[in-house]
Amino acid sequence: MKKGTLAIVAILLLFGMYGCSSYNGLVGKDNNVQKLWADVQTQYQRRADLISTLVKTVQGAADFEKSTLTEVIQARASATQVKFEAKDLTPENMAKFQAAQDQLSGSLSRLMVSVEQYPNLKANQNFLDLQAELAGTENRIAVARRDFNGGVGEYNLSVRSFPMNILAGMFGFAPKGFFEASAKAQDAPDVNFDFKK
């Protein structure tokens, strides 16, 4: 009996060690996703801060379209209000976040197109610097999103793989949502070379 009891204890000990190691691995991957989400939020906040400065610079152009500026300001406010923690990275929340960011990107694009009609503004060094900063920030956002999706993919694979999915379910580790391309990304841009005045 002693050998049988010893074997059962050894097996239970091995399963216990495996369970602890697996749990700690899930915690590490979840923590990595939280860090990557914070990186994404930091880049979007950087863009929101730059947009605020850009709008103030553009407002200096006395006859600039007020409706365009108002739209950008409202879209920025809306985008900065859609916030949630890494534990709430469900596909639904990711879609809400992405929709708010898409709205901001669209209004910002319209602002940049409107600027073409203002040569003095286009020659303003502060404005040019802000444009360059925004372009760099958009690249940083793309990198942060790619890294985030990589971390989420690794985490989700662990959470959904057998036998880890049993442990993940017991301790509340649920799959997290990815950043996905905007629905408008499927549409080809409308290019018009009609220069008639």
HELIX and SHEET records of a PDB file:
HELIX    1   1 LYS A    2  GLN A   59  1                                  58    
HELIX    2   2 LYS A   66  GLN A   81  1                                  16    
HELIX    3   3 ALA A   86  ASP A   88  5                                   3    
HELIX    4   4 PRO A   91  VAL A  115  1                                  25    
HELIX    5   5 PRO A  119  ALA A  123  1                                   5    
HELIX    6   6 GLN A  125  ARG A  160  1                                  36    
HELIX    7   7 MET A  164  PHE A  171  1                                   8    
HELIX    8   8 ALA A  183  GLN A  186  5                                   4    
END                                                                             
